[in-house]
Amino acid sequence: MKAGIVGLPNVGKSTLFNCLSNAKAQSANFPFCTIEPNVGVVNVPDLRLQKLAKLVKPQKVIPATVEIVDIAGLVKGASKGEGLGNQFLANIRETDAIIHVLRCFDDENISHVDGSVDPKRDKETIDIELQLKDLETIENRLNKVGRSARSGNKDSIKENNILMQIRETLQQSKNVRIMDINEKDRIEYVQPLQLITDKPVLYVCNVDEASASQGNNYVEIVKEFANSEKTKFLFLAVNIEADINELESFEERLLFLEDLGLKEAGASKLIRSAYNLLNRQTYFTAGEKEVRAWTIPVGASAPEAAGVIHTDFESGFIKAEVISFSDYIQYGSEIKVKEAGKIRVEGKEYLVKDGDVIHFRFNV
């Protein structure tokens, strides 16, 4: 489960990465400071996990995680190998979702590769390069499928038609993710291509301190095109997040946020947003040894959720004993939940809900 941070050079990607991860990426005021992709495993903030831990008092508490990759900045011509283009595009293809950082602040001391601040232009610069790379992938696939389609193969004809639709979309400077393709065809024909513009995206507006709580005119521009694409956006002040990251105690961080009129660090909101962007949800296991958050796709069945712990749990699945998070908190312990008759026994068809606390029964 991997999300890649992308954007033009010098928009704050590496500084943001530093705020999200214990791994420290190099950061400076010049393009291509990040040459190799930096990778950090980031804990997903979840108050539910803390509440369960207070009740159970386990030996260990293990949160869910997201892998964040800081990818080298992109410039015009990247699809043709300009700058670090080929490397950038190869790295981003390996991610599951994109966190697109856009500069939304004015500062004459920090250079911009195009000489001025314009988040819509910057977004389109990267979009065009990604679209051109996807177009190259589609053309190569069409050359292979076309021969079979011309011979009358029904599957190839169907794939060829879908590829033609995708090509037309890309040629119109639109992203594949906005296309209305049914789920079956998307899984069978589109996903294997690993198209970059088919990946879900979260736009992150990097604002100045004065705009940290309310945003600014640049953010409104991002909001407009994000809404038109039916995707998500958020804004945060990356430099403030870096300052918060340097404070040692939780209490100091809270006071700092209060002074700025903020309820929580933007980095926490970003991590949760990335987690949701990847279409993931959390269930918990709770016992004396550990309270743990497990990551599963939305819509996963009970056996599939069990398989995240161990493949034997899925193959030998018998049943799941399920407690809703709200019931666990209300009654205060598993024993009291059981006494109240609130433990449900679910079978193979059960679709796990976000926040379920589960014990699996299995036979190997």
N, C-alpha and C positions, 0 to 999 in steps of 0.2 A: 504494500500500500504506500505509494510514493507520489508526492506532489512536488512539482518543479517551480521554483521562483524564476520568472523571466522578466525581461524589460530591456529597454535601451541601456547603453552604458551610462553609469553615473546617476541613476535615479534612486539609489538607496537599497538595492537588492541585498548586497552583502551585509550592510548594517542591519537590515531587517533580519537576515539569516542569523546574525550574531545574537539578536534578541530572542530568537526562537530556540536556539540550540546552544548547548554547552560547547560545541565545536566552534572555534573562532576562525571565521573567514577573514582574509586580508581585506582591508577597506581603506580607500584613499580617494582623493579628488582627481582622478584621471581615468579615462576609458580603459577597459580590459584589465582592470585590477584583478578580477577573478578569471583565471586562466583554466584551471581544472575545476570540475564541479565539486563543490563541498557538500558533504552529506551529513545530516544530523538526525538523530532519532529523538522526537519531541513528545513529551507527555501531554495527553489530552486533558485539560482542566475539567473536572467533573465533581461537583459538590456532593453528588449522591454517593460516590465512593468514600468520601470523608465521613459522611453520616453513617454509612454502614460500618466503617472501621471503628467509630466511636462506640457503637453498640456491641460489636463482636469482640473488639480488642484483640486482633490477631497478631501473630509474630511478624507478618509482613503485609504490606499493602502494595499492590502492583497495578498501576494505571494502564489504560489503553495508550497506544502510541501511534504517531504518524511519522513517516520518513519524509524529511524535507530536503530538497536538493537545490543548491544555489548554482545556477547555470550562467556561464559567461555571457556578457552583454552582446546583443545583436545589432548590426547596422544594415543599411540599405545594401542590397546585393548579396546578402548572406546565402540566399538560395543558389547563387552562382559561385559560392566559395569565398566571397569577400570577407575580410576580417577573420573572425573565428567561426564563420557561418556553418561550415560542414560539421564542425565539432558541436556547436550549439544545437543544430538540428538533430544530430544523432542522440545527444543527451536528452533532449526534450521528448523525443519519440519513445524513450524508455519509461517515461512517467505516466501515471494514471490520470492526473489532473494538473491544471496549470494555475498558478498564482501569478497574475500579471500586474507587476508594480508600475504605476504611472506617476510621474512627477507632477505634483499639484501645488507647488510653492514657487515663489520668486526669491532668488538670492544671487546677486551678481558675483558673489565670491565662489559659487559652485557652477562650473561650466556645464553647458548642455551641448550635445553633439550637433544639434541643428541650430544652435544660437538663440533659441527662444523657447518659452514654455507653452506647450499646446498638447494636452493629454490626448485629444482626439486624433491629431496628426501622428503622435507617437504610437498610439494603439494601431492605427492603420498601417504604419510603417512595418510593424512586426507582423500584423495580419497578412499583408501582401507577401512577405517572405515565406510565411508558413503555407499560404495558399499555393504559391508557386511550387514549393516542394511537394505538397500533396498532389498538385496537378501532374508533376513528373511521375509520381507513383501511379496515378490513375492511367496516364498514357501508356506506361509500361504494362500495366495489367490488361488494358484494352487490346494491346497488340497480341497478347497471349490468348485472351478469351475470344477475340474477334474471329479467329480462324475456326474455332470450334462452333461458334454461333452461326457462322455462314454455312457450316455443314448440316445445320438443322438440330443440333443438340439443344433440348428444351431448357436444361439448367443453365447452359452457357448463354442462351438467348436472354433469359431472365437477368442473369448477372450483367450481361452486356448493357441491357437497358438501364439498370441501376447505375452502372458506371458512367453511362452517358449523362444521366441526370446529375450525378456528382460533378462531372466535368463542367457541365453548363453552369452549375452553382458556383464553382471555383472561378470560372472565367468571368463571372459577374462580380467578383471580389467579395463573395459571401463565404461564410464558414460552414463546413459540413454539419456541425452540431445543430444548426437551426433547421436542417431539412426534416421534412415529415416522412420518415421511412419507418415502416412497421417493424416491431421489435424482432420478429423472426428473420426478416431480411437483413436487418442491421447486424444481428448476431452472425448470420451465415455468410454474408457477402461484404459487409463494411468493416466490422471489428478486426478480421484477420489482416486487413491492410494497415492497421495501426496509423491511421491518418491523424496528423497533428491537430488539424482544425476540427476534428470530431471529439477531442477531449473536452471535458467540462472545464469552465474557466471561472475564476473569481478575480475581479478587478480590485486592486488595492491602491487607493489614493494616498500617496505620501504627502502630507500637508505640513505646514509650519506650526509652531507652538500656538500661535494666536487662533488657529483654525482647528485645534485638536478636539474641541467639544462640539462645535457647530458646523464644521466644514467651511467651504468657500465657493467662489464662482467656478473654479476649476472642477470641484467635486460635483457641482450641478451638471456640468457638461458630461462627466463620466456617468452620472445617474441616468441621464437621458439616453445615452447609447446602450447602457447596461439593461435598462428597462425594455428598449426596443428589441434586444436580443434575448429577453426573458432569462437573464442570468443575474448573478448576485454581485454586489460591490460593497466595500466598506472603506472608511478612511481612518487613518491614524498618522500620528507624527512620529516618524521613525527615530528621529534624534531624541525625542522624549522617551520612547521605548528603550533606547540605549541607556539613557540616564537611569531609568527605573531598574534596568538590568544590573546596574552597578550597586544598587542599595542592597544591603545584606539582610535586613530583617523584613518580615511581612508587614509589621507595623509601620516601618519607615515608608514602605511602598504605598500603603494605604493613605498615609498623611500626604505624601507627594501627589497622589491621584486626586485627593480631596481638594488640595490647593488649586488644582487645574480644572476642577469641576467635572472630574471623570469618576465613574463608578467602578471601573475595572481597567486593567491594562489592555491596550488594543491588541497586543500579541496573543492574549488569551482568547479574545473574540476571533482572531484570525485562525488560530489552531482549531477551534471548534468549527468554524466555517469550512476549513479545509477538510475536516473529518466528514462533515455533512455533504460537501461537494463530491466526495468519493462514494457517496450513497452507502455509508456505513452506519451501524448502530451498535449499541453496547448492551451486553447482559453481564450479570455478576455471578460469581461463586463466592460463598462466604463460609468460613470455618475458622477454627482456632489457629491453624497454620498460616492461612493467608486469606485476605479479601482481595479479589482480583476482578478487574474489568477485562472482558473479552470482546474483541472486535469481530463483527459478522456483517455480511451484506444485509441491507433491508430486505425482508421477505424470506430470510433463511428459515428452513425447517428445523425442528428440534434435533434430528440426527445430524444435520449439517452443522449446527451450532456445537454439538458435542464433538464433532470431528475436528474442530479448531483446537480443542484441548489435546486430543490424541485420535489418530485414525481408528484405533481399536474401539473407541467410544462410539464412533459412527457405525462401524460394521457390526458391532455387537449390541447396538442400542435396544433397550427394552422399554424404558419409559423415562419421562422427565417429571420431577417434582418441582412445581413452579410456585413461587411467591411473588406477587407484585411488589414493586419497590414501596409503594404507598402503604401497603399492608404491613410490610416489615418495619417501617418507621413508626406506624401507628401502634403496633403491639410491642415493639421493642426487642423481640427475640424470636428465634425460630420456634422455640417451645410454645410460647404464647400464641404465635400465629397458628400452630397446629391445634392448640386447645380451642381456638376460635373457629376452627374448621375452614381456614382460609388457604390451606395448601391444596393446589390443584394437581391432579395426576394427568399428564398429557402424553399422547402417543406420537407416532411417526408423522402424522399429518399436521401437527401443531406448528404454527408459524410464530417464532419467538418475537416478543415485543420488546421495544427499547426499555431497558431498566429492569427486566425480569431478573429475579434471583433464582438460580436453578441448581438442583442436584440431579445428576444423571445416574440412572441404573442401567448397567450393561453387562453382557456376558461374552467373554472371549472364548 
